[in-house]
Every structure is written in structure tokens, then in C-alpha cells.
Amino acid sequence: MHRRQIAQVWLAVLEHGPDVGLQLADWWPDRAGWQEWTTAGHQRRLNRLTPDAVLAVDLDDQEAVAFVEVDLATMNQTQLRQKVARYLDYADDR
């Protein structure tokens, strides 16, 4: 079910993206889109983001990249907060 929903996101961008100025440039599903990085500073630690996919689109001669998350309400609130915190850490560290 989850894999099908992710594929539907890809199809929606592919089919309807050009109508709103988005041209699909690349798509990395599941593990191909996972990101790992080590935090800087004296307390170095390995971090990992596990998005459902990573989407790259051409937008008026620029490339935009976005993490794709498909929520089927399988995570509890604690897990969701932890995942959001990892995304915020990633943004702060980049």
C-alpha cells in the first residue's frame, strides 16, 4: 500500500507537474534517497534521514529538490516528532 502511494506521487508530478511549471528531473525512491551526515563540532555523530523518496524538479532554469513523505498514520506521535527533529537538524546542519 505505502509503495503504491509513493508511486502515485511520482506519477502525479510526472503527469501534472508541467501544468504548474514543474519538470521532473530525477526521483530517488526509498533507500536511494536516504541521507547520512555527520554533525560538525566536538560532539560528532552520524545522522540519517529516511524519506520515502527524494524528488528533483526543474523550476524556471533552476533545480529544486524535496524530500517526499507519504503519511499513512503508521507512526505514533513520538516517532513523528523524532523524524521531524531529524529533518530540522539536517536543515540546520546544511
C-alpha positions in Angstrom: 0.0 0.0 0.0 2.7 2.5 1.0 4.8 1.8 -2.0 1.8 2.3 -4.3 1.1 5.7 -2.7 4.7 6.8 -3.3 4.4 5.7 -6.9 1.3 7.8 -7.2 3.2 10.9 -6.0 5.8 10.2 -8.7 3.1 9.8 -11.4 1.3 13.0 -10.2 4.5 15.0 -10.6 5.3 13.4 -13.9 1.8 13.9 -15.4 0.6 17.2 -13.8 3.9 18.9 -12.8 4.4 20.5 -16.3 1.0 22.2 -16.0 2.3 24.2 -13.0 5.9 24.7 -14.1 7.5 21.6 -12.6 9.5 19.3 -14.9 10.6 16.1 -13.2 14.4 15.9 -13.3 15.1 12.9 -11.0 13.5 10.7 -8.5 15.2 8.6 -5.8 12.7 6.2 -4.1 13.2 4.7 -0.6 16.8 3.8 0.3 18.3 5.5 -2.8 17.1 8.8 -1.3 18.3 8.3 2.2 20.7 10.9 3.5 23.5 10.4 6.0 25.7 13.1 7.5 28.0 13.7 10.5 27.3 16.7 12.6 30.1 19.2 12.9 31.7 20.3 16.1 33.2 18.4 19.1 30.3 16.0 19.6 30.3 14.4 16.1 27.6 11.9 15.5 26.2 10.1 12.5 22.6 11.1 11.5 20.3 9.6 8.9 17.1 10.8 7.2 14.9 8.2 5.7 12.5 9.9 3.4 10.1 7.9 1.3 11.6 9.5 -1.8 13.6 12.5 -3.0 12.3 14.5 -5.8 14.2 16.8 -8.1 12.4 19.1 -10.5 13.4 21.8 -12.9 11.8 25.1 -12.0 12.4 28.0 -14.4 16.0 27.1 -15.1 16.7 26.1 -11.5 16.7 22.7 -9.8 14.7 22.2 -6.7 15.0 19.1 -4.5 12.4 18.0 -2.0 12.0 15.1 0.5 8.8 13.2 -0.1 6.9 11.7 2.9 3.7 9.8 2.4 1.9 9.5 5.7 -0.5 6.6 6.3 -0.8 7.2 10.0 1.6 4.3 10.9 3.9 6.4 13.2 3.0 7.3 16.7 3.4 10.9 17.8 6.8 10.3 19.4 8.2 8.7 16.3 6.8 11.6 14.2 8.4 14.2 16.4 11.7 12.4 16.3 11.6 12.3 12.5 10.7 16.0 12.2 13.6 16.8 14.6 16.0 14.9 12.3 14.7 17.0 9.3 15.2 20.2 11.3 18.8 19.0 12.3 19.5 18.3 8.7 18.4 21.8 7.6 20.3 23.4 10.4 23.5 21.5 9.6 23.4 22.2 5.9 
